[in-house]
């Protein structure tokens, strides 16, 4: 069954990412998350998960903050700007 256009697409993408993280296949998890388009409904969640991987698994603070910058560039609002500011404080 092809899930590409189904209503469960976002859940499947995030679940596949989690499975790869638990299997210590970080590169595949990153590839999955980077393929989420800005117009997808799970883009913000995917970027936050990607940020978590960069900070906690790969210890890459610049890539961590860049994920939040991407969220802000897609939707500039108080909540997203606040997340970006907190990301800078976390590093």
Secondary structure, 3 states (H helix, E strand, C coil): CCCCCCCCHHHHHHHHHHHHHHCCCHHHHHHHHHCCCCCCCCHHHHHHHHHHHHHHHCCCHHHHHHHHHHHHHHCCCHHHHHHHHHHHHHC
